[in-house]
Amino acid sequence: MKRSSLELGAGIVSIISILLVIGEVIGYQSSDSAKIATYLAMAIIALLAPKLASISVGKDGLVASLAEKVEENGQRIERTKNVAIELDEQLNQKISQIFEELRQLRQFSSSLESGFEAQSISTTDKPELPAITVANDPQKQRFGGQETNKGLQIAAIVEKSDVGGDWQKVSITVRATKDTILTGVVDFFLHDSFQPNQYRVPVTKGEVKLVIRAWGAFTVGALAGEKRIPLELDLATSPNVVAPMSWKSR
């Protein structure tokens, strides 16, 4: 039954019950306190009925829970769950990055013990990038300025973070457009306000996804696949990124 229909029926019942109480009190019927109490209880229950989620009678008397409170608590539980999922996702990414850095350190240490120079590792794992030219957006103009390059594409979906406030959840993906296969890893380079601000993510089923939480827009740089193809996405100016203007302008 719709809430409006339930409220109308409950209102009619409550009015009838109150009229019966008045009749008892002024003497149109023989006054009976038990009847008056019953009618009043009926009126109260009828008025509350549209807002009741459940009602039961037990050793502690009549127990009722309001639907609005149940709904409100349900929303809080759902929001808390979403926050936990979002934070857990980002924590997993940070843990994965720590393990990747440890792997690089172990490889570096092994190369020194074996007497090999570590230059090949540094050029592979720590690529040399052009100098920073935009101080407040350090990755801008360092990766060619193209969202699509040599069959690969970087894109982002921006949506309100469950953490709240002015934060936005940014899901950055790199995938092949057509006639190209993405394999290996993708290195992401973020604004230097992020800690860490570099992530290495392995390709899974032909694409890579990095989820972060950001207070404002910035430029994301990426080196994708075994050929280290450069990609660049300006979250503030790209026409392909849908986000609040207040967030883009920060």
Buried (B, 14 or more C-beta within 10 A) or exposed (E): EEEEEBBEBBBEBBEBBBEBBEBBEEEEEEEEEEBBEBBBEBBEBBBBBBBBEEEEEEEEEEEBBEBEEBEEEEEEEEEEEBBEEBBEBBEEBEEBBEEBBEEBEEBBEEBEEEEEEBEEBEEEBEEEBEEEEEEEBBBBBBBEBBBEBBBBBBBBBBEBBBBEEEBBBBBBBBBBEEEBEBEEBBBBBBBBEBEEBBBBBEBEEEBBBBBBBBEBBBBBBBBBBEEBBBBBBBBBEBEEBEBEEEBBEB
